Amino acid sequence: MYKRINLADGVNLTGVFSDKHKTNLLLVSFILPLNSLNAASLNLISKVLTGGTSSHSDFRSLAIACEENYSLSLDAFTHKKGESLLLSFSMSALKNKYSLYGEDIFREGLKLFSEIIFSPFMPEGVFFGDYVNREKESVKELILSLVNNKPAYALRQAVKLMCENEPYAIPSYGDLETLESLDNIKLTEIYKSLISSAPVEIVFTGEYDTDELSGLINSQLPFSPRKYILPEVSRTEKAEIVKTFTEKADASQSTLVLGFRTGDIISDKNYAAFTLFNEVFSQSPISKLFMNVRERLSLCYYCNSLSDRIKGVMTVSAGIDRESFEIAKNAILSELEDIKRGKITEDEFHSALRSALSGYRELYDSQTSVCTYYLSRALSGNIATPEEEMKKISSVRVEDISAIAKNITLDTVFLLEGN
């Protein structure tokens, strides 16, 4: 069962009720515009908040409290959707029916969860300086180490170059220069503003009385009313020119990334069609990129696509030998052109359809996937249950997929050239 509830001005709750799992999962997300300051500060705040609360002043004490409450799991992290930056908090608690002595595990866990969000360790009214400095060093080391993962680095660089002067170019973890400018006082100011004014989306999945759940969340998570204004997205519907970049890397393998503008794919009409396009192009077991570019032509070690529907951006990444650059690039583009011309075999279409429908059915196998799905839908303004989306996908035709593909234009070619 699915239900959407407005808890307060600017605070929404989506409940997905099921007895499938042994745990209840709650995801609370604050939504801010994506910019360098927000990215660096929210990433740092996520680390500091999970380091201690007013009642449990260090990580060890907090971990013991979680363990004593049936191994309660708490986490905080940042991620981006379109040009929105989200600071998300998650709580996974064993369902009450599995308690040994009839305790309300979820209610008790929510008290600790609330402390992490609303009552952090602030001995003098600000974040503890030692905690902030420690986590700054940890984040700095992580950012510096990211270059070691060449495929991921290539993808980030391609997006950065493709979306230059757009907020989307900013990574969710921020940059070193902005990180260095933050101290415990400035970080506290940003945190307090976030808690009091940022729009909030909450997703719950598990078993709990619907009316009791909303009342419990309202009592334990004291959100003040705020405006529900989501960050605007700067969307380029069509690439006018193709930009090409090459960067040298100390690696045996080269990485090719193609960046595309997809046009409008978040509207109700196009969402389902793009889902099947994605399956035909790169996601299904017999997708064109896998069967033709990787297997038949043996042009790459891997070849897959990622898309951000809110932003209208798609990337294709391929691990290649340097001498295969032009051939691999042209082969990938050729497969896209075939879809534009409607050259989709019956096997490709039905495999794509089965794969897409299977993906939606399997959503319910993972509570995290359920929460991510409904959060993404709330941000896109296109709320639909997986079952509703499956019906729309089942009505998509080959010509609908072709029409979606015709709106996809190549924007950026990036080669991380191995030596």
KESE-253810 format. One record per atom (N, C-alpha, C, O): x, y, z. Coordinates in steps of 0.1 Angstrom, whole numbers, plus 5000, padded with zeros to 4 digits. Layout:
N
XYZ ...
This chain:
419
500849885000 500050005000 500950125000 501950135006 500550234993 501250354991 500450474996 499250484992 501050565003 500250685008 501250795009 502350785014 500750915004 501551035005 500851135014 499751165013 501651185024 501051275035 501851395036 503151395036 501151515037 501851635040 501851655056 500851675062 503051645062 503251655076 503251795081 502751825092 503751885073 503852035076 504152105064 504452045054 504052235064 504452315052 505852285048 506752295056 506052235036 507352205031 507952075036 509152045033 507151985042 507551855047 506551745043 505451755047 507051655034 506151555029 506651415033 507851385034 505751325036 506051185039 505351095029 504151105026 506151005023 505650895014 505850765022 506950725026 504650695024 504750575031 504450455021 503450455014 505350355021 505150235013 505050125023 506150075028 503950065025 503749975036 503749825030 503049795021 504549745037 504749605032 505249525043 505949565052 504949395043 505449295053 506549215047 506949105053 507149255036 508149175029 509449155036 510149055035 509849265044 511149265050 511049255065 509949285071 512149235072 512149225087 512449355093 512449365106 512649455085 513049585091 512149695085 511449685075 512049805093 511449935088 512550025084 513550045091 512450095073 513450185068 512850325067 511750345061 513550425072 513050565071 514250645065 515350635069 513850725055 514850815048 514350955048 513250985044 515151045054 514751185056 515751265048 517051255050 515351345038 516151415029 515851565029 514751605027 516951645032 516851795031 517351825017 518351775012 516651925010 516951954996 517452094995 516752194999 518652114989 519152244987 519652254972 519852154965 519852384967 520452394954 521852344954 522652354964 522252284943 523652234941 524552354938 524452414927 525452384947 526552474945 527752434953 527652344961 528952494951 530152454957 530152454973 530552364979 529552564978 529452574993 528552474999 528952405009 527352454993 526452354998 527052214997 526952135006 527752184986 528252054984 529352014995 529251915001 530252104996 531352085006 530852085020 531251995028 529952175024 529452185038 528552075041 528652015052 527652035032 526651925036 527351795037 527051715045 528351775028 529151655029 529851645043 529851535049 530451755047 531151755060 530151745071 530451675081 528951815070 527951805081 527551655082 527251615094 527351585071 526951445072 527851365081 527451265088 529151395080 530151315088 530151355102 530251275111 530051485105 530051545118 528851495126 528951455138 527651495120 526451465127 526451315132 525851285142 527051225124 527051085128 528251055137 528450945141 528951155141 530151135151 529751155165 530451115174 528551205168 528151225182 526851305183 526651395175 526151285194 524951365197 525051425211 525951405218 523951495214 523951565228 524051455239 524551485250 523451335237 523451235247 524551135245 524851065255 525051125233 526151025230 527251105223 527251125211 528151155231 529151265226 530251215217 530951295211 530351085215 531351035205 530750915198 529750855201 531450875187 531050765178 530850635186 529850565183 531750605195 531650475202 530450465210 529750365210 530150575218 528950575226 527650565217 526750495221 527650635206 526550625197 526350485191 525250435190 527450425188 527450285182 526950185192 526150095189 527250205205 526750115216 525250135217 524550035219 524750255217 523350285218 522550215206 521550165209 523150215194 522550155183 522450005185 521449935182 523549945189 523649805191 522649755202 522049645200 522549835212 521549795223 520149805218 519249735224 519849875208 518449885202 518349795190 518049835179 518649665192 518449565182 519249595170 518849585158 520549645172 521449675160 520849775151 520849755139 520349875156 519749985148 520850045139 522050065143 520450065127 521450125117 521150265113 520050295109 522050355115 521950495112 522950545103 524150505104 522650635093 523650675083 523250815079 522050855080 524150895073 523951025067 524851035055 526050995056 524351095044 525151105032 524551205023 523451245025 525351255014 524951355004 524851294990 525651204987 523951334982 523951294968 523151404960 522451484966 523251394947 522551494939 521551434929 521851324924 520551504927 519451464918 519151584909 518651684914 519551574896 519451694888 520351794894 521551764895 519851914896 520652024902 520252054917 520352164922 519651944923 519351954937 520451874945 520851764940 520851924956 521751854965 521051814977 520251884983 521151684980 520351624991 521251585003 522251515000 520951625015 521551565027 520551465032 519451505037 520851335032 519851235036 520351165048 521451135050 519351125056 519551055069 518750925068 517550935064 519350815071 518550685070 518550615083 519550615090 517450545086 517350465098 516750335095 515650325089 517450225098 516850085096 516750025109 517750005116 515449985113 515249925126 514449795124 513549785115 514749695132 514049575132 512549595135 512249685144 511649525128 510249545131 509849515145 510449425151 508849575150 508449555164 508049415167 508249375178 507449345157 507049215160 508149115163 507849005167 509349155160 510549065163 511149105176 512149045180 510649195184 511249235197 511049125207 510049045206 511949115216 511949005226 510949025237 510348935242 510749155241 509949185252 508849285249 508349365258 508449295236 507349385232 507649525231 506849615231 508949555230 509349695228 508949755215 508849685205 508749885215 508549955202 509949995197 510350105199 510549915189 511849935184 511950055176 512950135176 510950075167 510950185158 510850325165 511650415162 510050325175 509850445183 511150485191 511550595191 511750385197 513050405204 514150445195 514950535198 514150385183 515150415173 515050555168 515950625165 513750595167 513450735162 513950845171 514350955167 514050815184 514550915194 516050935191 516451045191 516750825189 518150835186 518450905172 519350985171 517550865163 517650925149 517451075150 518051155143 516451115158 516151255159 517351335165 517551445162 518051275175 519151335181 520251365170 520851475171 520451275161 521551295151 521151415142 522051495139 519951425139 519551535130 519351665137 519851775133 518651665149 518251785156 519151825168 519051935173 519851725173 520551755186 521951695186 522251615194 522751755177 524151705176 525051755188 524551835196 526151695189 527151735200 527651875197 528451895188 527151965205 527652105204 527952155218 527052225225 529152135223 529452165237 529352315241 529052345252 529552405231 529552545233 528552615223 528752725219 527552535219 526552595210 526952585195 526252635187 528152535192 528652515179 529152375178 529452305188 529352325165 529952195163 531352195170 532052295170 531652075176 532952055183 534052065173 534151995163 534952165175 536052195165 536952075162 537252055150 537251985172 538051875169 537351775159 538051715151 536051755161 535351675152 535351725138 535551645129 535151855137 535051915123 536451905117 536451865105 537551935124 538851925118 539251775114 539851755104 538851685123 539051545120 538351505107 538951435098 537151535106 536351495094 536751565082 536751515071 537251695083 537751765071 538951695065 539051675053 539851645074 540951565069 540551435062 541151395052 539551375068 539051245062 538451275048 538751195039 537651375047 537051405034 538151445024 538051415012 539151525029 540151565020 540951445014 541251445002 541251355022 541951235018 541051155008 541651104998 539751145010 538851075001 538851144987 538951074977 538751274987 538751354975 540051334967 539951314955 541151334974 542451324967 542551174962 543251154952 541951084968 542150944964 541250904952 541350804945 540250994949 539250954938 539850944925 539350874916 541051014922 541651004909 542150864906 542450834895 542350784917 542850644915 541850554908 542250454901 540650584908 539550504901 539350574888 538650664886 540150524878 540150594865 538750604858 538450704853 538050494857 536650504850 535750604857 535150684850 535750604870 534950704878 535450844876 534650934874 536750854876 537350984874 537051044860 536651164859 537150954850 536850994836 535351044835 535051144828 534450974841 533051014841 532851144847 532151234842 533451174859 533351304866 533851414857 533251524856 535051384851 535651494843 534851524830 534651634827 534251414825 533351434813 532151524816 531851614809 531551494828 530351564832 530751714835 530051804832 531951734842 532351864845 532651944833 532252064832 533151894822 533451964810 532151984802 531952094796 531351884802 530051894794 529152004800 528552084793 529152014813 528152104820 528952224826 528552274837 529952264820 530752384825 529852504826 528952524817 529952574837 529152684841 527652644844 526852734845 527452514846 526152474851 526352404865 527352344867 525452424874 525552364887 525852214887 526552154896 525352144877 525452004876 526951954875 527251844878 527852044871 529252014870 529851984884 530951924885 529252034894 529752024908 529551894914 528351844914 530551824918 530351694925 529651704938 529751814945 528951604943 528151614955 528951624967 528551674978 530251594966 531151604978 531851734979 532551764989 531751824968 532351954969 533751954964 534251864956 534552054967 535952074962 536852104974 536352154985 538152084972 539052104983 539152254988 539252275000 539152344979 539252484982 538052534992 538252595002 536852494988 535752524996 535752455010 535452515020 536152335009 536252255021 537252315031 536952325043 538352365026 539352425035 538852555042 539252595052 537852625035 537352745040 536352735052 535952825058 535952605055 534952585065 535552555078 536552485080 534952625089 535352595102 534052555110 532952555104 534252525123 533052475131 531952585132 530852545133 532352715133 531352815134 530552835121 529352845121 531252845110 530552855097 529652735094 528552745089 530252615097 529452495095 528252495103 527152445098 528252535115 527052545124 526052635118 524852595119 526452745113 525452845107 524752775095 523552795094 525452705087 524852645075 523952535080 522852515074 524352455090 523552345095 522152405100 521152345097 522252505108 521052565114 520052615104 518852595105 520652675093 519752725082 519152605075 517952615071 519952505073 519352385066 518252325073 517152295068 518452305086 517352235095 516052315095 515052265096 516252455095 515052535097 514252575084 513152605084 514952565072 514352615060 514352535048 513652555039 515152425047 515252345035 514052255034 513552195044 513452245022 512352145019 512752005023 513951965022 511851925028 512151795033 511251695027 509951705026 511851585022 511051465017 511451345026 512651315028 510451285031 510651165039 509951045033 508851055028 510650935032 510150805027 510250705038 511350685043 509150635040 509150515049 508650395042 507750395034 509350285045 508850155039 509050045050 510050035057 507949975052 507849875062 506449855068 505549875060 506349815080 505049795087 504949885099 505649885108 503849965098 503550055109 502150115107 501850135095 501350135117 500050195115 500250335108 501050415113 499450355098 499650475089 499450605097 500350695097 498350615104 498050735112 499050755123 499550865126 499350645130 500350655141 501750695136 502450765143 502050645124 503450675119 503550825117 504550885121 502650895110 502751035108 502751115121 503551215122 501951075131 502051135144 503351115151 503851215157 503850995150 505150965157 506251045150 507151105158 506351055137 507351135130 507251275134 508251345136 506051335134 505851475138 506351505152 506851605155 506051405161 506451425175 507951415177 508551485186 508651325170 510051295172 510951375163 512051395167 510451415152 511251495143 510551635141 509751645133 510951725150 510251855150 510651955139 511352045141 510051925127 510352015116 509452135117 508252125119 510052255116 509252375115 508752395101 509352345092 507652465100 507152495086 508152565078 508852655083 508152535065 509152605056 508552595042 507552525039 509052675033 508552685019 509052565011 510252525012 508152505003 508552384995 508852434981 507952434972 510052484979 510452534966 511752454962 512752474968 511552374952 512752294948 513652374939 513152454932 514952344939 515852414931 515452404916 515152294911 515652504908 515352504894 516452424887 517652424891 516152364876 517152284868 517352354855 516452384848 518652384852 518952444839 519152324829 520152244830 518252314820 518252194811 518452244797 517752324791 519552184790 519752214776 519052104768 519451984769 518052144761 517252044753 518051974742 517851854739 518952054736 519651994724 521152054724 521352174725 522051964721 523452014720 523652064706 523252004696 524252184705 524452254692 525752214685 525852204673 526752194694 528052154689 528652044697 528152024708 529551964692 530151854699 531551904704 532451944696 531751894717 533051934723 533851804725 533351704730 535151814722 536051694724 537251734733 537851834731 537551644742 538551664752 539451534753 538851424753 540651554755 541551434758 542451474770 542951584771 542651374779 543451394791 544351264792 543851154791 545651284795 546551174797 546351114811 546051184821 546550984812 546450914825 547550804826 547850744816 548050784838 548950674840 548150544842 547950504854 547750484831 546950364832 547150284819 547450344808 546950154820 547150074807 545950084798 546050064786 544750114804 543550114797 543050254795 543250334804 542450284784 541850414782 540350414785 539750304784 539750524788 538350534791 537750644782 538150754782 536750594775 535950684766 534650714773 533850624777 534250844773 532950884778 532350974768 532851074764 531050944765 530251024756 529151084764 528451014771 529051224763 527951284771 526851334761 527151404751 525651304765 524451344756 523451424763 523351414776 522751514756 521651584761 520351504756 520351464744 519451484765 518351394762 517051464759 516051394755 516951594761 515651664759 514751634771 515251594782 513551644770 512551624781 512251484782 511551424774 512651424793 512351284796 511651254809 511451144813 511351364816 510651344829 509151364829 508451334838 508651414817 507251424816 506551284816 507251184812 505351284820 504651154821 504651074808 504750954808 504551144796 504551074783 505851014780 505950904775 506951084783 508251034778 509050944788 509950874785 508650944801 509350874811 509450724808 510450664809 508250664805 508250524802 508950484789 509650384789 508850574779 509550544767 511050554768 511750474762 511550644776 512950654778 513450534786 514550484784 512650474795 513050354802 513250244793 514250174794 512450224783 512650114773 513750154763 514550064760 513950274760 515050314752 516350274759 517250214753 516450304772 517650274779 517950124780 519050084779 516850044780 517049904780 517549854767 518549774766 516949904756 517349864743 518849904740 519549824734 519150024745 520450084742 521550014750 522649974744 521349994763 522549954771 522249864783 523149814789 520949854787 520649784800 520249644800 520449564809 519549604789 518949474789 520049374786 521149414781 519849244788 520849134785 521349134771 522449094768 520449174761 520849174747 520849314742 520449334730 521249414750 521249554745 522149574734 523149484732 522049674726 522849704715 524249724718 525149684712 524549804729 525949824733 526649704737 527849684734 525949614745 526549494749 526749394738 527849344736 525749364730 525849264720 526649304708 527349224703 526549424704 527249474692 528649534694 529649494688 528649634703 529949704705 530949624713 532049614710 530449564724 531349484733 531549344728 532749304727 530549274724 530649124721 531049104706 532049044703 530149154697 530449124683 531649194678 532449134671 531849324681 533049394676 534249394685 535349424681 534049354697 535149344707 535949474708 537149474708 535149584709 535849714709 536049764723 536749874725 535549704733 535749764747 535649644757 535049544755 536149674769 536149584780 534749594787 534349494793 534149704787 532849724792 532249844785 532949934779 530949854785 530249964778 528849984784 528049894782 528650084791 527350104797 526950254798 527750344796 525650274801 525150414801 524650444815 524150354822 524650574818 523950624830 523150754826 523550824817 522050774833 521250894829 520750954842 520450894852 520651094841 519951164851 518751234844 518851324837 517551174847 516351214840 515951354843 515451434835 516151394856 515751534860 516651634853 516051734848 517951614851 518751704844 518651694829 518951794822 518351574824 518251554810 519651524804 520051574793 520451444811 521851414807 522051264807 521551194816 522651214797 523051074796 524551054792 525051134784 525250964799 526650934796 526750794792 526150704797 527650764783 528050624779 529550614782 530350694777 529950524790 531350494794 531850364788 531050264788 533050364783 533550244777 535050234781 535850334779 535550114785 536950094787 537550034774 537049934769 538450104768 538950074755 540450074754 541150124763 541050014743 542450034740 542550174732 541650204725 543650244734 543750374728 543550374713 542850474708 544050274706 543950274692 542450244687 542150264675 541550204696 540150184692 539250304694 538050294693 539850414698 539050534702 538050574691 536850574694 538450604679 537550644668 536550534665 535350564663 537050414663 536150304660 535050284670 533850264667 535450284683 534550254694 533450374695 532350344697 533950494694 533050604694 532050594683 530850614686 532450574671 531550564660 530550444661 529450454657 531050334667 530250214668 529050244678 527950214676 529450314689 528350354699 527350444693 526150434695 527850544685 526950644679 526050574668 524950614666 526650474662 525950404651 524750324658 523650314652 524950264669 523850194676 522750294680 521550264679 523050414684 522050514687 521350554675 520050574675 522050574663 521350604651 520350494646 519350524641 520750374648 519850264645 518550274653 517450244647 518650304665 517350324673 516550444668 515350434668 517250544664 516550664659 515750624646 514750674644 516350534638 515750494626 514650384628 514050334619 514550344641 513550234644 514050094641 513250004641 515350084640 515949944637 516149874651 517249864656 515049824656 515049754668 514349614665 513149614661 515049504667 514549374664 513449334674 513349394685 512649244671 511649194680 512249134693 511749154704 513349064691 514049014703 514549124712 514449114724 515149224706 515649334714 514549404721 514649444733 513449424715 512249494721 511749414733 511549474743 511449284730 510849204741 511849184753 511449174764 513149174749 514149164760 514149284768 514249284781 514049404762 514049534769 512849544778 512949584789 511649504772 510449504780 510549414792 510149454803 510949294790 511149204802 512049254812 511849244824 513149304808 514149364817 513649484825 513849494837 512949574818 512449684825 511349654835 511349694846 510449564831 509349524840 509949444852 509549454864 510949364849 511649284860 512249384870 512249364882 512949484865 513549584873 512549654883 512849674894 511349684878 510349744886 509849644897 509649684908 509649524893 509249424903 510249404913 509949384925 511549404910 512649374919 512849494928 513649484938 512249614926 512349724934 512049684949 512749724958 510949604950 510449574963 511349474971 511149454983 512349424964 513349334970 514349414979 514949354988 514449544977 515349624984 514649744989 514049824982 514649765003 513949875008 514650005004 514050115003 515950005003 516750124998 516250164984 516150284981 516050064975 515650094962 514250154962 513950244954 513350104971 512050164972 512050314976 511450394970 512950344986 513050474991 513650564980 513150684978 514650524973 515350594962 514350624951 514350734946 513550524948 512550544937 511550654940 511350744932 510950644952 509950744955 510550884958 509850984955 511750894963 512451024964 512651084951 512451204949 513151004941 513451054928 512151104921 512151214915 511051034923 509751074917 509251204923 508651284916 509451214936 509051344943 509751464937 509151564935 511051444935 511851554930 511551584916 511751704911 511151484908 510851514894 509451564892 509051614881 508651564903 507251614902 506351514895 505251554891 506751394893 506051294885 505851164894 506451064892 504951184904 504651074913 503850964906 502750984901 504450844906 503750724901 504250604908 505450594911 503450504912 503850384918 504550294908 504350314896 505450204912 506050114902 504950034894 505250014882 503850004900 502849934892 502250024881 501949974870 502050144885 501550244874 502550264863 502150274852 503750264867 504850284857 504950164848 505250174836 504750044854 504849924846 503749914835 503949874824 502549964839 501449974829 501850064817 501550034806 502450174821 502850274810 503850214801 503850224789 504850144807 505950084800 505349974790 505849964779 504449904795 503849794787 503149844774 502849774765 502749974774 502050034763 502950104753 502550154743 504250104756 505250174748 505450094735 505549964736 505650154724 505850094711 507250124706 507950214711 507650054696 508950084690 509150224685 510150284687 508050274679 508150414674 508250514685 508850624683 507750484697 507950574708 509350574713 509850684716 510050464713 511450454716 512250534706 513150604710 511950514693 512650584683 512450734684 513450814682 511250784688 511050924690 511850984701 512351094700 512050904712 512850944723 514250964718 514951054721 514750864711 516150854706 516450974697 517551034697 515451024689 515751134680 515951264687 516551354681 515551274700 515751394708 517151394715 517551494721 517851284714 519151264721 520251314712 520451264701 521051414717 522151464708 523451464716 523551474728 524551434708 525851424714 526351564717 526351654709 526851574729 527351704734 528851704736 529551794732 529351594742 530751594747 531451454744 530751354747 532651454739 533451334738 534651354747 535451454745 534851264756 536051274765 536851144765 536251044767 538151154763 538951044763 540051054774 540851154774 540050964784 541150954794 542150854788 541850734788 543150914782 544050824774 545150764783 545950824789 545150624783 546150554790 547450544782 547450564770 548550514789 549850504783 550250364780 551350344775 
